[in-house]
Amino acid sequence: MSKCDQCIIKQFNSLKSLTHDELLRISNCKVSRIIKRGESIFEEGETVNGVFCVKDGICKLSKLSANGKDQIVKLVAKGDLLGRRSLIGDESSNLSAVALTDMEVCFIPKSEIIEDLQKNINFSMDLLKQMAQDLKESDNVIVDMAQKSVKQRLAETLLYIYDNFGTTDKGYLNLSLSREDYANLVGTATESAIRILSQFKKDKLISTSGKQIKVEDLNMLKRVE
């Protein structure tokens, strides 16, 4: 098991603001877990009581709506921290986290990291900056839902995955999502997402092989209205 002070992942999140001694202490109390694709990391309404540092893999953060539909709020990848709000407040989790790929995460108990929040101002400020960025992204999602068409939102989702997760050797998106996941990302019915993806394929913006999607025309995808 790698030590936190030697782990490259800390450079991608707030843990980089901790001192060497703080990282050593956290390393001695963390718990590493392997999460298989489709497994839950935590559920909406669950008391998290700590943070999960994503060492490898990708998960989705989602919220169940009143009509029973899952709305995906964010995709979380290697280097991110899950459960930051549990460090600030005592309420239960507002979202569920489910692995989209096989994952490796390290759980750091709140009781261990709260001392660092109180004593290390750089760590506290860095954590708050990341939470502010989350709020900014949430604001943008709300505006997009209100002002952009489902077609535009689906095109932007494909571009986001392309830009942030890259492609395989054969050019397919590295993140393979179900059609239902695409629908839950853009806030539409699964049938609508399937229909729009079929239109994108007909227009030669994308090609598909099973669940896998390859972006064929980036410029045209950016200009979808």
C-alpha positions in Angstrom: 0.0 0.0 0.0 1.5 3.4 -1.0 1.9 6.1 1.5 0.0 9.4 1.1 3.2 11.5 1.1 4.6 9.4 -1.8 1.3 9.1 -3.8 1.2 11.2 -7.0 -2.6 11.5 -6.7 -2.3 14.1 -3.9 -1.0 16.6 -6.5 -4.5 16.7 -8.1 -6.5 17.7 -5.0 -6.5 19.5 -1.7 -4.2 17.0 -0.1 -1.3 18.7 -1.7 -1.6 21.5 0.8 -0.9 19.1 3.8 2.5 19.0 5.4 4.7 15.9 5.2 3.9 15.0 8.8 0.1 15.5 8.2 0.2 13.2 5.2 2.1 10.5 7.2 -0.5 10.6 9.9 -3.4 10.3 7.4 -1.6 7.5 5.6 -1.6 5.5 8.8 -5.4 5.7 9.2 -6.6 5.6 5.6 -8.4 2.5 4.3 -7.8 1.4 0.7 -10.7 -0.2 -1.2 -11.2 -1.8 -4.6 -14.6 -0.9 -6.1 -15.9 -3.0 -9.0 -17.7 -1.4 -11.9 -21.4 -0.9 -11.0 -20.7 -1.0 -7.2 -21.8 1.8 -4.9 -19.2 3.8 -3.0 -21.9 5.5 -0.9 -25.6 6.1 -1.2 -27.8 9.2 -1.1 -28.8 9.7 2.5 -25.9 7.8 3.9 -23.6 9.3 6.5 -20.2 9.4 4.9 -18.0 10.7 7.8 -14.9 11.2 5.7 -13.5 11.6 2.2 -12.6 9.2 -0.6 -9.5 10.0 -2.6 -9.9 8.5 -6.1 -6.6 6.7 -6.9 -7.9 5.2 -10.1 -11.1 4.8 -12.1 -14.2 6.9 -12.7 -17.6 7.2 -10.9 -20.8 9.0 -11.3 -22.4 11.3 -8.7 -26.2 11.2 -9.0 -29.4 12.2 -7.2 -32.8 10.4 -7.3 -35.6 12.7 -8.4 -39.1 12.6 -7.0 -40.3 10.6 -10.0 -37.6 7.9 -9.4 -35.3 9.0 -12.2 -31.5 9.1 -11.6 -30.0 12.5 -12.5 -26.2 12.3 -12.9 -24.7 15.5 -11.5 -21.1 14.9 -12.1 -18.4 12.5 -13.4 -15.6 12.0 -10.9 -12.2 10.7 -12.0 -8.7 9.8 -10.8 -7.3 12.5 -8.5 -10.6 13.9 -7.2 -11.9 13.8 -3.6 -15.4 12.5 -2.8 -17.4 13.6 0.2 -15.8 17.0 0.8 -19.0 18.4 2.2 -19.0 15.8 5.0 -16.0 17.6 6.4 -17.9 20.9 6.7 -21.4 19.8 7.7 -23.0 17.0 9.6 -25.8 16.2 7.2 -26.0 12.9 5.3 -24.9 12.6 1.7 -27.0 14.5 -0.8 -25.8 12.3 -3.7 -25.0 8.7 -4.5 -21.6 7.6 -6.0 -21.4 4.5 -8.2 -18.4 3.2 -10.1 -18.5 3.4 -13.9 -15.2 1.6 -14.1 -13.2 -0.6 -11.7 -11.8 1.8 -9.1 -9.3 2.1 -6.3 -10.1 4.6 -3.6 -8.6 5.5 -0.2 -11.1 6.5 2.6 -9.8 9.0 5.1 -12.0 9.3 8.3 -13.4 12.7 9.1 -12.1 12.4 12.7 -8.5 12.3 11.4 -8.7 15.0 8.8 -10.8 17.6 10.7 -7.7 18.6 12.7 -5.9 19.5 9.5 -8.9 21.7 8.5 -8.6 23.6 11.8 -4.9 24.0 11.9 -3.7 24.2 8.2 -5.1 27.3 6.6 -3.7 26.4 3.2 -5.5 23.1 3.2 -8.8 24.7 4.4 -8.6 27.4 1.6 -7.8 24.9 -1.0 -10.7 22.7 0.0 -13.0 25.7 -0.1 -11.7 26.7 -3.5 -12.5 23.3 -4.9 -16.0 23.4 -3.3 -16.6 26.8 -4.9 -15.6 25.4 -8.3 -18.1 22.6 -7.7 -20.8 25.2 -7.1 -19.8 27.1 -10.3 -20.1 23.9 -12.3 -23.5 23.3 -10.8 -24.6 26.8 -11.7 -23.6 26.1 -15.3 -25.5 22.8 -15.4 -28.7 24.6 -14.2 -28.4 27.3 -16.9 -27.6 24.6 -19.6 -30.7 22.6 -18.6 -32.9 25.7 -18.9 -31.4 27.3 -22.1 -29.9 24.5 -24.3 -31.7 21.8 -26.2 -31.2 18.1 -25.3 -29.4 17.7 -28.6 -26.9 20.4 -27.6 -26.4 19.0 -24.1 -25.8 15.5 -25.5 -23.2 16.9 -28.0 -21.5 18.8 -25.2 -21.4 15.7 -23.0 -19.7 13.7 -25.7 -17.1 16.6 -26.1 -16.6 16.7 -22.4 -15.8 13.0 -22.2 -13.6 13.3 -25.2 -11.6 16.2 -23.7 -11.4 14.9 -20.1 -11.1 11.1 -20.5 -9.5 10.8 -23.9 -9.8 7.9 -26.4 -8.6 4.3 -26.8 -6.1 3.1 -29.4 -9.0 2.6 -31.8 -10.3 6.1 -31.2 -13.3 5.2 -29.1 -14.1 7.3 -26.0 -12.2 5.9 -23.0 -15.4 6.1 -20.9 -18.1 3.7 -22.1 -21.5 4.7 -20.8 -24.9 3.1 -21.2 -27.5 5.0 -23.2 -29.4 5.4 -19.9 -26.4 7.1 -18.3 -26.2 9.5 -21.3 -29.9 10.2 -20.8 -29.4 10.8 -17.0 -26.4 13.1 -17.7 -28.4 15.5 -19.9 -31.8 15.1 -18.2 -33.9 13.3 -20.8 -35.6 10.0 -21.5 -33.4 7.1 -22.5 -35.4 6.8 -25.8 -34.6 10.4 -26.6 -30.9 9.9 -26.0 -30.9 6.8 -28.2 -32.7 8.7 -31.0 -30.3 11.7 -30.9 -27.2 9.5 -30.8 -28.7 7.6 -33.9 -29.1 11.0 -35.6 -25.5 12.0 -34.8 -24.4 8.7 -36.3 -26.5 9.2 -39.4 -25.0 12.7 -39.8 -21.5 11.1 -39.4 -20.7 13.1 -36.3 -20.0 9.9 -34.4 -19.7 6.1 -35.1 -20.5 3.3 -32.6 -19.6 -0.3 -31.8 -21.9 -1.6 -29.2 -21.8 0.8 -26.3 -18.6 2.4 -27.5 -18.7 5.7 -29.3 -16.1 7.4 -31.5 -16.2 11.1 -32.3 -15.8 11.4 -36.0 -16.3 15.2 -36.5 -15.3 17.4 -33.6 -16.0 20.7 -35.3 -19.6 19.7 -36.4 -20.3 18.3 -32.9 -19.3 21.7 -31.4 -21.8 23.4 -33.7 -24.8 21.3 -32.9 -27.9 23.4 -32.1 
